[in-house]
């Protein structure tokens, strides 16, 4: 009996120290989910603000819940590309029958394919079920399409040619270069963008008096980067740009948000009368940029990766 008790005590001691149920492993697993959750939350906020700015029939409080019947997405698609929605087969809220929601969302996906969105393994039911990654992937492509169409319609120099990410990037580099700066960025995921200096120089190029350089930091520390990023957003909004991103998006160089920020500044600049633009800025300049970038292709990497990651699970 004493031997059995001793064995139990020995086994209990081993289990206490080597039980394979490490709390640290669980903690790491939990922490690893936080960046994705935080990123999803930030993107949801951006798209919510953008959708609400489109003046749809209903105000959106939560993207993942309020889009599930497909109606607001259909309204947004019709504003982005007038006449593309077949309203005869659409069901208006309140929708009690689940299959009617699926029909609306199926049309949303069908229209997305017409607009050449990358919609691998996306079905209407994914929207009805509130699949976060797939909804965000769709919204990003819809927001991006709207932005590029606005620029295309504004520029008669495009001659009907689709404006690409490369056109926007080249426009920004050209603006900064013509202002006398040596700054340049190779892509919208260039980590050097995190200090905010390039965007401040771009804003100064399109509106020289907009930037108070005494308020600009070198952007070396996280705190200095955040100050610059906050200042960028403040200036852009004061100019009248449609800005939905957060300072963290600039600091972390969120590729999608870098594109939307640059495109918003470009759109604002091109809307200004030619005589009010800074010296050296002309319509022909932008036209030549579009012509030299005619073979550029759109970068759907971010949205495609979101879809592929989800479909592989």
QUIGIRA-V415768 format. One record per residue. N is the residue number from 1. PSI is psi as a letter, one per 40 degrees, with the letter a starting at -180 (* if undefined). Layout:
<<N & PSI> <N & PSI>>
This chain:
<<1 & d> <2 & d> <3 & d> <4 & d> <5 & d> <6 & d> <7 & d> <8 & d> <9 & d> <10 & d> <11 & d> <12 & d> <13 & d> <14 & d> <15 & d> <16 & d> <17 & d> <18 & g> <19 & e> <20 & e> <21 & f> <22 & h> <23 & d> <24 & d> <25 & d> <26 & d> <27 & d> <28 & d> <29 & d> <30 & d> <31 & d> <32 & d> <33 & e> <34 & d> <35 & d> <36 & d> <37 & d> <38 & d> <39 & d> <40 & d> <41 & d> <42 & d> <43 & d> <44 & d> <45 & d> <46 & d> <47 & d> <48 & d> <49 & d> <50 & d> <51 & d> <52 & d> <53 & e> <54 & e> <55 & f> <56 & i> <57 & d> <58 & i> <59 & h> <60 & h> <61 & d> <62 & h> <63 & d> <64 & d> <65 & d> <66 & e> <67 & e> <68 & d> <69 & e> <70 & e> <71 & d> <72 & d> <73 & d> <74 & d> <75 & d> <76 & d> <77 & d> <78 & d> <79 & d> <80 & d> <81 & g> <82 & h> <83 & e> <84 & e> <85 & h> <86 & g> <87 & e> <88 & d> <89 & e> <90 & i> <91 & h> <92 & i> <93 & i> <94 & h> <95 & h> <96 & d> <97 & h> <98 & d> <99 & d> <100 & d> <101 & d> <102 & d> <103 & d> <104 & d> <105 & d> <106 & d> <107 & d> <108 & d> <109 & d> <110 & d> <111 & d> <112 & d> <113 & d> <114 & d> <115 & e> <116 & f> <117 & i> <118 & h> <119 & f> <120 & h> <121 & f> <122 & h> <123 & i> <124 & d> <125 & d> <126 & d> <127 & d> <128 & d> <129 & e> <130 & f> <131 & h> <132 & d> <133 & d> <134 & d> <135 & d> <136 & d> <137 & d> <138 & d> <139 & d> <140 & d> <141 & d> <142 & d> <143 & d> <144 & d> <145 & d> <146 & d> <147 & d> <148 & d> <149 & d> <150 & d> <151 & d> <152 & d> <153 & d> <154 & d> <155 & h> <156 & e> <157 & e> <158 & e> <159 & f> <160 & e> <161 & i> <162 & h> <163 & h> <164 & i> <165 & d> <166 & d> <167 & d> <168 & d> <169 & d> <170 & d> <171 & d> <172 & d> <173 & d> <174 & d> <175 & d> <176 & d> <177 & d> <178 & e> <179 & e> <180 & e> <181 & i> <182 & e> <183 & i> <184 & i> <185 & i> <186 & d> <187 & i> <188 & e> <189 & e> <190 & h> <191 & e> <192 & e> <193 & e> <194 & d> <195 & e> <196 & e> <197 & d> <198 & d> <199 & d> <200 & d> <201 & d> <202 & d> <203 & d> <204 & d> <205 & d> <206 & d> <207 & g> <208 & d> <209 & e> <210 & d> <211 & h> <212 & h> <213 & e> <214 & e> <215 & e> <216 & h> <217 & i> <218 & e> <219 & f> <220 & d> <221 & i> <222 & d> <223 & d> <224 & d> <225 & d> <226 & d> <227 & d> <228 & d> <229 & d> <230 & d> <231 & d> <232 & d> <233 & d> <234 & d> <235 & d> <236 & d> <237 & d> <238 & d> <239 & d> <240 & e> <241 & i> <242 & h> <243 & h> <244 & e> <245 & i> <246 & i> <247 & d> <248 & d> <249 & d> <250 & d> <251 & d> <252 & e> <253 & g> <254 & h> <255 & d> <256 & d> <257 & d> <258 & d> <259 & d> <260 & d> <261 & d> <262 & d> <263 & d> <264 & d> <265 & d> <266 & d> <267 & d> <268 & d> <269 & d> <270 & e> <271 & e> <272 & i> <273 & i> <274 & d> <275 & e> <276 & e> <277 & i> <278 & i> <279 & i> <280 & e> <281 & h> <282 & i> <283 & d> <284 & d> <285 & d> <286 & d> <287 & d> <288 & d> <289 & d> <290 & d> <291 & d> <292 & e> <293 & e> <294 & d> <295 & e> <296 & i> <297 & i> <298 & i> <299 & h> <300 & e> <301 & d> <302 & d> <303 & d> <304 & d> <305 & d> <306 & d> <307 & d> <308 & d> <309 & d> <310 & d> <311 & d> <312 & e> <313 & *>>
